[in-house]
Amino acid sequence: KTLSLNSKNPFTIYLANGAKLGSLSFSAMPKYEIKKISIETPEGFDSATRYIAVVSEASANVKIIKTDGTTEFYINYSNANDNAKNGDIIVLLNDVNVRSTVSPDATCVIDLNGHTLCGSENKGTIYPSTDTTITIKDSVGGGKVINKAKTPYAVNACDGSVIIEGGIFEGLISGNVVIKGGTFSENPNLPDTAEYEAKENVDGYWVVVKKES
């Protein structure tokens, strides 16, 4: 018998009294693979095994490296964003376009990994939640954060905070932002294409402003 699994419905097999598993196989949706997980065996059983459909590494656009060292793969960035926890590292595996803001409800790291994170939300491509800190790094080089909205905030940390350690940023930077690295290029979406630079304002925040002539 073949059972079809999806990511929301795992299948668990409990064996007791020396029972053996007969001829049973599993299938999954395209871009998914079956993962076998050993779980705690309840009293009265000899073994317990859970089978679940997970996104295959080859199909993933994003991965999360968890604090325990395990890795989860995702096809959509939004799903990774929703599942990120404190201490996790979100790693881009391909260029990603998002409509909403990037605001995981967690203090975590986003590794651009040489890819582009492009948004079109007026609030900002990177828009952290209240009382959270997002650290942006680029372990490979060449990664970008872009915003294509009318008001192009690449980073807008008005509620949470952002630490920039790497990446190329095309758009405005505003809010509670600490800049330890990165490149801040001119934004072709602005009507005035003069050069811009990152500059600390009187409140101790960093913003992208026109360079003084």
C-alpha angles and dihedrals in degrees: 000000000000122000122202113220133191131191094264100048116055122186120225126196122201119193125194140172094025093304117163129213112251129207104320129146136176135221130195139196119274113285090025132097134196116255122196115215127188111220135184110291114233119230112277095031131095096212144358124203129179124204120199137172113239134175110271119239091239092057098043126110094183136026134193120215104207126215090253091058097254121128130223122195127212135188094203125048091217091062091051090046091053094048099046116119134192111295096017124133117222109204124193113224094180138010110291131205117198130186097196128051122279100245114145109186090236143076100253147133128262112203110196088197092199094309136110125253106198125184137179102195116119092223091063143275090253107040112156123206123249114289094007131111124212118199114202119203137161112214094182104035131239095064117142141201111206136175122198098183123118088258099040107207108172088181125016113173102174094136107022128019138256132210114200114204099158147348138085114276123204107184143037122318116209142160133022098354128152113199115206097154143338135104124267112206131186115274115236090199092068116092090229109056095194116136116277131205138192111253135174114241129210092273093056094254126126122238135172109247137167114276114251113252 
